[in-house]
């Protein structure tokens, strides 16, 4: 994969927007967060760092090729695209990569950026390459609460550039896995750190040898599999609230040349649907709407809105609280409507969503629309 280096003048004009002083005084502006087991790194809004990161992502990184199997953080693709290739599968395997972004080797990121940006400093403190590295990676402070990340240079969760970079770097692994799977008549797709495999005729993908091969491929990026997230299924697999369901039917074929009945398995064709758990809260919401429950009641009982916590941040004003509840409920109604419409639109293009699921989605949309202002 050959990438063209952008010259210094283009970098100054397009990335720095003429602010060449940044070649001498650029400083990263990162907020480090740890909530429970989750870590997150945020570039401060309205900072030079934020602007540079956004422009590097949109002007440079987003134009670098990725593999067709990548579905996460890809323009024009969604989680449905990740699932769709597997509707013909009967045997399923989901593998998950451990600490995906933060485990990608720093030297891999550097190598990618060296192919994109000039290292010529032109008498300045920093070269375009130096600034690009500082803008898309982060050196974790020694005081950070996560012991595994202290002092490390990482591809941070939270930077808009990180998902794009991960897809670019994983391209060669995607190609290797894709080729290996094609030889075994296995379907493969990836959504960020989720790897999904399926086959209509072979359980090989659920065996130890297959998983070992995948581990070897991803190890070239210093990545490992998270065994606790492994999921091996037949007929049906549920992932993040979505279900791929298939039934391998048996049929009887009568052949005049034989004096016995030959049983064979037809090629399966399955569907995608939402799990009951995924739409449980939406069903409860619709139930409350039918009973004409107030916005405050719904927000408190379904979405954990609490007046005591609310007044600590805002004010002891019940009228404002009710107005806030109404606004938040409207946001929920519009969000759920858009979510269900995306399922219907995807089915209109691909015809692979379960009919009962579509019928229910249409019914819920009508209920939501009656209450949307």
GIDALIN-V502972 format. One record per residue. RES is the residue in three letters. PSI is psi in whole degrees, -180 to 180 (NA if undefined). Layout:
RES,PSI ; RES,PSI
//
This chain:
UNK,107 ; UNK,128 ; UNK,136 ; UNK,128 ; UNK,131 ; UNK,141 ; UNK,168 ; UNK,-38 ; UNK,-42 ; UNK,-42 ; UNK,-45 ; UNK,-42 ; UNK,-45 ; UNK,-38 ; UNK,-46 ; UNK,-8 ; UNK,40 ; UNK,-6 ; UNK,73 ; UNK,-14 ; UNK,-24 ; UNK,-20 ; UNK,-13 ; UNK,-27 ; UNK,19 ; UNK,135 ; UNK,127 ; UNK,148 ; UNK,87 ; UNK,134 ; UNK,125 ; UNK,134 ; UNK,145 ; UNK,117 ; UNK,108 ; UNK,-125 ; UNK,-5 ; UNK,137 ; UNK,150 ; UNK,140 ; UNK,126 ; UNK,129 ; UNK,131 ; UNK,131 ; UNK,152 ; UNK,14 ; UNK,160 ; UNK,-36 ; UNK,-47 ; UNK,-45 ; UNK,-45 ; UNK,-43 ; UNK,-44 ; UNK,-43 ; UNK,-39 ; UNK,-42 ; UNK,-50 ; UNK,-40 ; UNK,-32 ; UNK,-64 ; UNK,-38 ; UNK,-11 ; UNK,2 ; UNK,134 ; UNK,147 ; UNK,171 ; UNK,152 ; UNK,-21 ; UNK,-16 ; UNK,126 ; UNK,-21 ; UNK,134 ; UNK,34 ; UNK,126 ; UNK,131 ; UNK,-2 ; UNK,158 ; UNK,-176 ; UNK,-29 ; UNK,-37 ; UNK,-30 ; UNK,-37 ; UNK,-36 ; UNK,-43 ; UNK,-15 ; UNK,8 ; UNK,-16 ; UNK,-1 ; UNK,156 ; UNK,-35 ; UNK,131 ; UNK,148 ; UNK,126 ; UNK,128 ; UNK,148 ; UNK,138 ; UNK,132 ; UNK,126 ; UNK,59 ; UNK,-64 ; UNK,-50 ; UNK,-15 ; UNK,-10 ; UNK,129 ; UNK,134 ; UNK,-36 ; UNK,-26 ; UNK,-40 ; UNK,-44 ; UNK,-44 ; UNK,-41 ; UNK,-48 ; UNK,-30 ; UNK,-29 ; UNK,-10 ; UNK,-32 ; UNK,147 ; UNK,144 ; UNK,7 ; UNK,118 ; UNK,-21 ; UNK,49 ; UNK,7 ; UNK,171 ; UNK,-39 ; UNK,149 ; UNK,167 ; UNK,-38 ; UNK,-43 ; UNK,-47 ; UNK,-40 ; UNK,-44 ; UNK,-45 ; UNK,-30 ; UNK,-30 ; UNK,-8 ; UNK,174 ; UNK,134 ; UNK,111 ; UNK,138 ; UNK,157 ; UNK,-11 ; UNK,1 ; UNK,147 ; UNK,-18 ; UNK,111 ; UNK,-33 ; UNK,-21 ; UNK,-11 ; UNK,126 ; UNK,3 ; UNK,148 ; UNK,121 ; UNK,165 ; UNK,107 ; UNK,138 ; UNK,126 ; UNK,-23 ; UNK,137 ; UNK,-22 ; UNK,-24 ; UNK,-47 ; UNK,-37 ; UNK,-46 ; UNK,-42 ; UNK,-40 ; UNK,-38 ; UNK,-49 ; UNK,-32 ; UNK,-6 ; UNK,-47 ; UNK,-32 ; UNK,-42 ; UNK,-43 ; UNK,-43 ; UNK,-45 ; UNK,-42 ; UNK,-45 ; UNK,-44 ; UNK,-43 ; UNK,-39 ; UNK,-41 ; UNK,-26 ; UNK,7 ; UNK,45 ; UNK,138 ; UNK,140 ; UNK,137 ; UNK,160 ; UNK,137 ; UNK,97 ; UNK,-112 ; UNK,2 ; UNK,122 ; UNK,125 ; UNK,132 ; UNK,147 ; UNK,158 ; UNK,144 ; UNK,-12 ; UNK,-10 ; UNK,138 ; UNK,8 ; UNK,-37 ; UNK,-18 ; UNK,3 ; UNK,167 ; UNK,-39 ; UNK,-41 ; UNK,-48 ; UNK,-35 ; UNK,-42 ; UNK,-42 ; UNK,-40 ; UNK,-39 ; UNK,-43 ; UNK,-49 ; UNK,-19 ; UNK,-19 ; UNK,-15 ; UNK,18 ; UNK,29 ; UNK,153 ; UNK,160 ; UNK,147 ; UNK,104 ; UNK,-31 ; UNK,-19 ; UNK,3 ; UNK,137 ; UNK,121 ; UNK,125 ; UNK,160 ; UNK,144 ; UNK,-50 ; UNK,138 ; UNK,136 ; UNK,125 ; UNK,118 ; UNK,39 ; UNK,3 ; UNK,146 ; UNK,130 ; UNK,122 ; UNK,135 ; UNK,149 ; UNK,119 ; UNK,100 ; UNK,153 ; UNK,137 ; UNK,158 ; UNK,123 ; UNK,119 ; UNK,125 ; UNK,127 ; UNK,-25 ; UNK,-10 ; UNK,151 ; UNK,10 ; UNK,168 ; UNK,133 ; UNK,120 ; UNK,130 ; UNK,159 ; UNK,129 ; UNK,157 ; UNK,127 ; UNK,145 ; UNK,114 ; UNK,-170 ; UNK,165 ; UNK,140 ; UNK,167 ; UNK,141 ; UNK,157 ; UNK,-36 ; UNK,-36 ; UNK,-38 ; UNK,11 ; UNK,-47 ; UNK,-32 ; UNK,-40 ; UNK,-39 ; UNK,-40 ; UNK,-46 ; UNK,-40 ; UNK,-43 ; UNK,-37 ; UNK,-41 ; UNK,-32 ; UNK,6 ; UNK,39 ; UNK,149 ; UNK,160 ; UNK,-39 ; UNK,-44 ; UNK,-47 ; UNK,-46 ; UNK,-34 ; UNK,-38 ; UNK,-24 ; UNK,-32 ; UNK,20 ; UNK,26 ; UNK,138 ; UNK,124 ; UNK,-36 ; UNK,-46 ; UNK,-36 ; UNK,-47 ; UNK,-21 ; UNK,-34 ; UNK,-33 ; UNK,-93 ; UNK,161 ; UNK,69 ; UNK,102 ; UNK,-35 ; UNK,-46 ; UNK,-38 ; UNK,-43 ; UNK,-40 ; UNK,-41 ; UNK,-43 ; UNK,-44 ; UNK,-43 ; UNK,-43 ; UNK,-38 ; UNK,-41 ; UNK,-41 ; UNK,-41 ; UNK,-45 ; UNK,-46 ; UNK,-38 ; UNK,-46 ; UNK,-38 ; UNK,-47 ; UNK,-40 ; UNK,-47 ; UNK,-35 ; UNK,-36 ; UNK,-35 ; UNK,-43 ; UNK,-43 ; UNK,-41 ; UNK,-42 ; UNK,-36 ; UNK,-32 ; UNK,-32 ; UNK,-18 ; UNK,42 ; UNK,12 ; UNK,141 ; UNK,134 ; UNK,-41 ; UNK,-37 ; UNK,-43 ; UNK,-42 ; UNK,-44 ; UNK,-40 ; UNK,-43 ; UNK,-40 ; UNK,-43 ; UNK,-40 ; UNK,-43 ; UNK,-40 ; UNK,-43 ; UNK,-41 ; UNK,-27 ; UNK,-23 ; UNK,-7 ; UNK,128 ; UNK,NA
//
